[in-house]
Amino acid sequence: MKKFLLTILILFLSVLTLFAIGEYTGRFSMPFPEVSSLKQTAYEAAQAVQDLFAFLSEKIGFGEPDARKARPYIQIPEEYHVIRRPPIEETDGTVSYDYSRLYEELTRALDERIEYICLEGVELSWPAVHSLDYSSFWVDDFTCYRQYGYPSDEEEPTFLYFYDFRYLDLSREEIQSMKAEMDAAAAQILSGIPDGIDDWTTAKYLHDALCRTVTYDHSLSQPHIYDGYGALVNHTAVCEGYAIAFHILAEKLGYYSSVSTSDTHAWTHMNVPSYDEYIDITWDDEDLTDRDGDPYISYDYFFLKREEVNGLDSHEITGGSPYAANTEEAVPYNYHAHEGYLLYSCDVNAVISAYQTQYLQGSNYLTVRFAGDEDYETAKNWEQDGTLRSILETIGYYEPFYYWYNDNVHTVNVGLYPP
């Protein structure tokens, strides 16, 4: 009787699974940056039921004398190009997987514009696709569904992801020409890097170069704004395009870099000695210039730790590089801490010293960051009570100015020489 009831339960779950998958997910689209929460919930619920059904089918077996008959086998349609993750046997006897080889083969498959691709154990996002060579700018869209089961009698159960890629109407010659444009644009930026600079200064150079050359597309209508071609060649992008462009440049210099995402935003992760710090060029690009046409470049989001990013409203990092524990930094990588502009009191003289250093260096953008909440709230009012004007006159600046404060990171910023 017990086995009969379990069989009825499994049949019910299987019908529910087929309905849910057919109704909501059959070929579940994964756009970036916006994903329908209703479809996402339905997809995850249907997949959970499917996985439970597979597990119970294997364990109960419906009374079959041969347990293999109850196994949920995966039937891979012959039109799919299958890419497996090669296993690696570790010295301690455990098994891990070589995902780098999987991504190399995926890169080749996309380069050949293969439409149907099956990946083992990898659920792709748009940032992941755009993090491949040349940001895979010729990929127009893709959909995905997954199955859990046994590829064969000799293998353990696994997840297989079935992708249907669609490509832009570009010839191979056009794609190669566009790749060459990206190489030339990247080479032009990288050629200006001074010899002998350290990792931090290199990252700052790339950050500044993209702030100077890329404009945020508020219309969301320009082509390639989510990939590296848009940022490097067309000079227009949204957050993902900025992050991908930095990733491309950093990897050309030999740094490991990846794109990390929240539900609504994209950041760049760069593997520097502090390991788990992030750069947001999008929010640091003010898209404003002074009277001479020089851009105002912010450093509010130049190397923030993960916990700082996750503290921002709706910006908890959910995808991208694996979490790496913070290590003690011999030299802090956050811009304000690195440069001595992180203040631990609301000391006007300390602000004067920080602003004067930047002013004498010829910067058109002055910044300080306050570690304490109360100190920051006090400094926010300096523009209204005249303190900020007094500070600027003390360092020798008497002209009009822009003024910004940032509640996210407690910075007080000044733009000199406005138009």
C-alpha positions, -999 to 999 in steps of 0.1 A, spaced: 0 0 0 28 24 9 45 18 -24 12 23 -42 6 57 -26 42 67 -34 36 57 -70 4 78 -72 23 108 -57 50 105 -83 25 103 -111 8 134 -97 41 153 -95 50 142 -130 18 157 -144 23 189 -124 59 190 -138 48 186 -174 21 213 -170 45 238 -153 73 232 -177 51 234 -207 32 264 -195 60 285 -182 94 272 -192 95 250 -222 123 272 -236 129 296 -207 144 329 -219 171 346 -197 174 383 -207 197 407 -188 193 428 -168 155 422 -162 141 388 -156 104 382 -150 101 371 -114 69 352 -121 85 331 -148 117 327 -127 96 314 -98 76 291 -120 108 278 -137 125 270 -103 93 254 -89 89 232 -120 125 222 -120 124 213 -83 94 190 -89 112 175 -119 143 169 -98 123 154 -70 105 131 -95 139 120 -109 152 113 -74 121 93 -63 120 74 -95 155 62 -90 150 53 -53 116 36 -56 119 20 -91 81 13 -95 88 -24 -87 111 -29 -117 134 -59 -112 162 -39 -129 169 -6 -111 184 9 -143 150 9 -159 138 34 -133 167 57 -139 158 91 -154 180 90 -186 186 121 -206 179 118 -243 201 143 -260 186 154 -294 211 147 -322 211 183 -334 228 195 -301 265 200 -299 274 185 -266 301 201 -244 310 181 -213 331 193 -183 363 171 -182 368 156 -147 400 161 -128 411 136 -102 427 155 -73 456 141 -53 433 133 -24 412 111 -46 383 136 -50 371 147 -84 367 182 -96 359 196 -131 379 215 -156 355 243 -165 381 263 -183 382 237 -211 344 237 -212 344 275 -217 371 272 -243 350 248 -263 319 270 -258 339 299 -272 348 280 -303 312 268 -307 298 303 -305 325 315 -329 313 289 -354 277 301 -347 264 267 -337 227 271 -329 221 242 -305 245 237 -277 242 214 -247 264 222 -217 271 199 -187 266 216 -153 267 252 -166 238 276 -165 248 307 -185 238 343 -179 242 372 -203 273 385 -184 288 350 -186 283 349 -224 297 385 -228 327 375 -207 339 352 -234 363 362 -262 353 395 -278 323 394 -255 305 372 -281 289 404 -295 274 385 -324 251 365 -301 217 381 -304 197 360 -279 195 326 -263 170 304 -245 176 274 -222 160 245 -205 177 219 -184 173 182 -175 186 161 -146 195 125 -151 219 98 -164 236 104 -197 245 67 -198 247 36 -176 283 43 -169 279 79 -156 265 95 -125 234 117 -128 241 153 -138 224 185 -150 225 192 -188 216 226 -201 202 228 -236 207 262 -253 192 276 -284 214 304 -296 204 330 -321 229 352 -338 230 386 -354 227 388 -392 265 393 -396 287 375 -421 320 359 -409 338 387 -426 318 414 -408 324 396 -374 362 395 -381 362 431 -390 344 441 -358 368 420 -338 397 439 -354 380 471 -344 378 460 -308 415 450 -308 425 483 -322 404 502 -297 418 482 -268 453 486 -281 449 524 -282 438 525 -246 465 501 -234 493 519 -253 489 548 -229 498 529 -198 530 542 -182 558 518 -178 565 504 -143 532 512 -126 517 489 -100 485 469 -101 464 496 -84 476 523 -107 469 501 -137 434 495 -126 429 532 -120 442 539 -155 417 515 -171 389 529 -150 397 565 -160 401 556 -197 367 541 -198 351 570 -179 367 593 -205 357 574 -236 323 558 -228 289 574 -224 260 558 -207 231 551 -231 201 563 -211 178 556 -241 188 519 -239 184 519 -277 219 519 -292 233 486 -305 258 465 -285 253 485 -253 255 453 -233 288 440 -248 324 451 -253 320 463 -288 296 490 -278 318 503 -251 352 501 -269 342 509 -304 308 527 -303 317 544 -270 282 539 -257 271 513 -231 251 504 -200 265 490 -168 272 455 -183 290 470 -213 313 491 -190 321 461 -169 328 439 -199 351 465 -215 371 466 -183 372 428 -182 385 427 -217 413 453 -211 423 437 -178 426 402 -193 447 416 -221 471 427 -195 472 393 -179 449 399 -149 421 376 -140 389 396 -142 352 388 -143 318 405 -143 297 402 -111 261 410 -111 232 419 -88 196 417 -99 198 451 -116 235 460 -120 269 448 -132 303 453 -115 338 443 -124 358 420 -102 396 421 -106 418 396 -89 442 419 -71 459 413 -38 427 422 -19 409 395 -39 372 403 -32 369 440 -43 348 454 -70 348 484 -94 318 501 -108 328 523 -137 292 531 -146 284 550 -114 319 566 -114 313 581 -149 296 614 -141 289 621 -178 297 657 -171 326 678 -182 342 710 -170 345 742 -191 375 728 -209 357 696 -219 376 674 -194 353 649 -177 346 647 -140 357 613 -129 344 599 -96 361 572 -75 333 565 -51 330 529 -64 367 522 -71 374 490 -52 346 484 -27 345 452 -7 317 428 -13 300 436 20 300 473 9 284 464 -24 259 441 -8 250 470 16 237 491 -13 199 490 -19 190 462 -44 227 455 -53 236 423 -36 260 405 -58 243 372 -70 264 362 -99 299 363 -113 332 355 -97 332 330 -68 334 344 -34 369 348 -21 376 356 15 392 389 22 428 390 31 447 416 50 459 443 26 494 456 29 481 487 10 444 493 9 429 492 -26 398 514 -20 405 547 -36 399 569 -6 418 547 18 447 542 -7 451 580 -13 446 591 23 412 607 17 393 584 41 386 605 72 377 593 106 365 626 120 347 657 107 379 677 108 378 707 85 416 709 85 418 673 73 394 681 45 414 712 35 446 690 34 429 664 12 413 689 -12 445 709 -14 465 678 -24 441 670 -52 439 707 -63 476 711 -65 478 678 -86 456 696 -112 425 675 -105 391 691 -115 374 667 -90 380 669 -52 368 641 -29 368 629 6 351 600 23 339 598 59 341 566 79 315 577 104 278 583 98 276 614 120 307 630 105 293 625 71 259 639 80 276 670 93 298 674 62 267 671 39 255 705 52 288 724 45 276 736 12 245 752 27 262 768 57 292 782 38 318 759 52 326 743 18 331 777 2 355 786 30 374 754 25 378 760 -12 389 795 -7 415 783 18 431 761 -9 430 790 -33 399 783 -54 374 812 -57 353 802 -87 319 785 -90 318 747 -84 296 716 -86 288 698 -54 278 661 -49 274 640 -18 269 602 -19 249 585 8 259 551 -3 296 555 5 296 588 25 316 609 1 316 647 -4 327 656 -39 334 689 -56 337 696 -93 359 726 -102 356 749 -133 320 741 -143 309 754 -178 
